[in-house]
Amino acid sequence: MSNIPETGKTSRVTIRLVALQILVFSLLATLGGRLWYLQIRNGQEYAAKARSNHVQQVIDPATRGSILDARGVPLADNQTRLVVSASRTDLLKMKDDGKAVLARLAKVLGMSAQEIRNKVRLCDAKTPQPCWNGSPYQPIPITDKATTQQALQIRERSEDFPGISAQPTAVRRYPALGKANTAQVLGYLSPVTDEEIKKAKDGPSPLLRSDQVGRSGLERQYDDYLRGKAAVTRYEVDNLGRVIGQANSDKGQAGSTLVTSIDARVQAIAEKQLDQAMKDARTQMDRNTGTNYKADSGAVVVMEAKTGRVVAMASNPTYDPNAWVGGISGKDYAKLTGKDSNYPLLNRAIQGQAAPGSIFKVVSTSAAVNAGYPFDGHYPCTSSYSIGGQVFRNFEGESQGDISLGRALEVSCDTVFYRIGHDEWKKDGGDKPVKSPNDWFYKTAHQFGLGKETGIDLPNEVTGRVPDRQWKNAFWKANKDSWCAHPKDANDYVSKLARENCLEGMKLHAYDSINYAIGQGDTLVTPIQMATIYGALSNGGTLYNPTVGKAVVSPDGKSVQTIKPTSHGHLPDTPGTLKQIDAALQGVTERGTAAWRFQGWPQDKIPMHAKTGTAEVYGKQTTSWFATYTKDYTIVMTISQGGTGSGASGPAVRNIYNALYGVNDKGEIDEKAALLPKPEGGLPKIESDGTIIAPPIKPPADPSPSPSGSPQQ
């Protein structure tokens, strides 16, 4: 029996009841406050969100604008295909995550179930292609090559294929008419990602989950114009999904058409000639290695000299951009990106960097004249040039006696430029540079536009490299730790070079300036940079920003936005010096290193100018360069590990000119056979309804073979 007094028990119960009442009232007050917050203070906001949860969007993707050549021939357009797509959201609602449905779909489409499952999985850092890198809420295309019979099976047996749709859809097409592939210039498309949607939300061109966006080339550069605007219809639905009304909708608009300066006929010739030049180079023996040249990659640019407009641009190895349409397969993706692919997605005309070799000597000639060396002075062209026991040889050890700078360009004499480059290095203080060195050779290269982008309207252009004092110092700081880590007792070439760089890698040495004077050493340029320079030599000195886009035409044809040529500078030469360099480069084709490639050329009617280049690369075979121009065009070709400039690239460049001007094997001009004797001045005809009528196109006939002879530098 308890000894606690009755009054004590009553007091405790009362306290507990009071505490419980306080707790209940606190909970009610909290709940009331929360209800007030949700319904009174933020009531309108949450009411709007609730209403939006009952609005469903139906998106009708915009038809993407076409990309045309200068005459209106389609390089990229659209075609209607039967597209089979899967809703990942619907599949994941099923007990087996839709595996049974996908297995049935695989049998209908003649594909493996695993292949289809791979297509609907989401991409991440660990998931290999194929996978889906678009929004998980967007229908995922399985194939865009379904037959009518396959589509009917899916639609008539919809109960067997929940979450699967089959319907006609406009898809991208790269027709390669006239065999003009133009892959790296055009680029390709892929689905928009959630991150891109978020970034573009408040921008001038918002993205929808159904959008496809350009990933490279013109498709990326002009994506905002080409993509158009999708039509969005909004329906109000109840909680059972039944439509109860229609909300505000957005009208769609087709994408604009991009007219380019590319000529599909010339593009086809350029691609074929580059490919053939590389194949021919692989049949030639490299005397330095005792094996055939590898000729593993190359590029060619055909450009209007007076405007900078690109008429043709080819890069090899290449690929078929249609591989990306409808989602790329794992096999195709490996071919384009694997270690053994040699990276065909790269546009080597704007992303391929190499030492320029002797085509750089126009820069060195300009630098020498600006430094005070007379163009018509007398300079010894000896078979070699030595400093400190190190011998720098002329190409094939040839000696020409005392010659002018013009003649040095014609015969590509290395030792003339070795000597001037070394003299200028000494004038600037040598190993102990003066406070403000003139650095004429480096300054002039920058004035020629090297070491920076040309401004071409294609994404991901690289800058190349001018290895001046500033670059040397920055490069040393970035690499000195690894250089200094090499073992001191190792005697291999790489270790010796690393130890030297560790101690003196920040200095501009004599051999740096000597090699640089002939476009060797650490100098890197791109084909588009050299095409811009040689175009400027043709037009009187103006450095144009190269352009591929020529005009943007609205879907109805009423608005035409012309893309006008712009300049980023002028060559640092007087008109007199430019005239002298021009005459020397003409001499290269008449009596110099390129003369054997232009035998029979109608020089009196179409004066041809050229410079050959053979660049040495440590650990690789020589790089072939051939830079040329007429009053209308400049053509630059390069082949990695291809041999000499005139030997590997020369015949192909000659054949492109033959096609442009209609020059036959007798050196006669056949105007009817000429593809483009003058640059295309206007735009293709635009009809009143906005359509652009393209002329018929067929593969151009092979140009006449160029004369043979003895290879030179």
ZIGIHU-V896925 format. One line per field, one symbol per residue. phi: phi as a letter, one per 40 degrees, with the letter a starting at -180 (. if undefined). psi: psi as a letter, one per 40 degrees, with the letter a starting at -180 (. if undefined). burial: # if it has 16 or more other ideal C-beta (glycine too) atoms within 10 Angstrom, else .. A space follows every 50 residues. Layout:
# ZIGIHU-V896925
phi=???
psi=???
burial=???
This chain:
# ZIGIHU-V896925
phi=.ccccccccccccccccccccccccccccccccccccccbcbcccccccc cccbbbbbbbdcccccbbccbhcccaabacbcbcbbccccccccccfgcc cccccccccgbccccccccccccacbccccabbcccccdbccabbccccc ccdcccbcccbcgbbaacacbcabcfcggccfdcccgabaccbccccccc dbccbcbbcccbbcbafcdcdbdccccgbccbbbbcbcccgccbibccbb ccaccccbcbccbdccdcccccccccccccccccccccbgbcccfcaaaa bbbcccbgcccaabbbcbaccccccggcccccccccbccccgfccccccb bcbaccgcccccccccccccchcccccbbcbccaabafgcbbccdfgcbb gcbccccccccfcccccdcccccccccchgcbcccbccfdccdcccccgc gaccgccbcgcbcgabcccccdccccccbcccccccccccbcdccccccc cdcbcccccccccccccbgbgccbbbdcccccccccccchhcccccbbcb abbcdcgcbbbccccbbbibccbcdccccccccccccdccabcbcccbcg ccccbbdbbaacabccbcgbccccbabaabcbbbbbbbbcfbhccccccd cccdcccdcccgccccgccbcccccacbdccbbccbcccgcbccccbbdc cccccccciccbc
psi=hiehiddddddddddddddddddddddddddddddddddcdfdddddddd ddefhihhhhiihiiihiadeehhdhaiihihhhihhddddeeidefedd ddddddddefiidddddddeiiiadehiiiiheaheeihhhdiefiiddd ddddddfddefhehihihihiihgdfhefgdfddddaiiiiiidddddde deaegiiideihiheiaddddfdddddahihhhhhhiaeeehheihaiih iihiiihhhiehhddddddddddddddddddeeihhddeeiiidgeiiii hhihdedehhdihihhiaiheedehehiidddddddeidedfgeehgede ehhiheaeeeedddddddddeehhdfahhhgieihihfehhhiihffihe ahiiddddddefhddddddddddddddeebegiidgidfddddddddeei eiieeifiifiieahhgaddddddddddeddddeeihdeheidddddddd dddfeeihiddddddddffabehhiiddddddddddddeeehhihiidhd ihhideedhhhhhiiiieaiifiiddddddddddddddedeaeedeefhe hgdddghhiihihhhhhheiiihhihhiiaedihhhiihhfeaidddddd ddddddddddefhaeeeihgddehdgdiihdaiihhideeihhiiiiihi ihiiiiiiahii.
burial=.................................................. ........#.##################..########..#......#.. ##.###.##.#...######........#######..#######.#...# #.##......#.####..######.##################...#..# ......########.###############.####............... .########################.##.###.#.#......######## ############################...##.##.......####### #####################.#.#...#.##..#......#.##..#.# ..####################.##..#.#......#.############ #.#######.##.######..#..##...#..#..#...........##. ##..#.###############.#################.########## #####.......#.#...#.###...##.###.#######.#######.. #....##########.....##########.################### #############...#.....#.##..##..##.#...#.#.#..#..# ..##.#....###
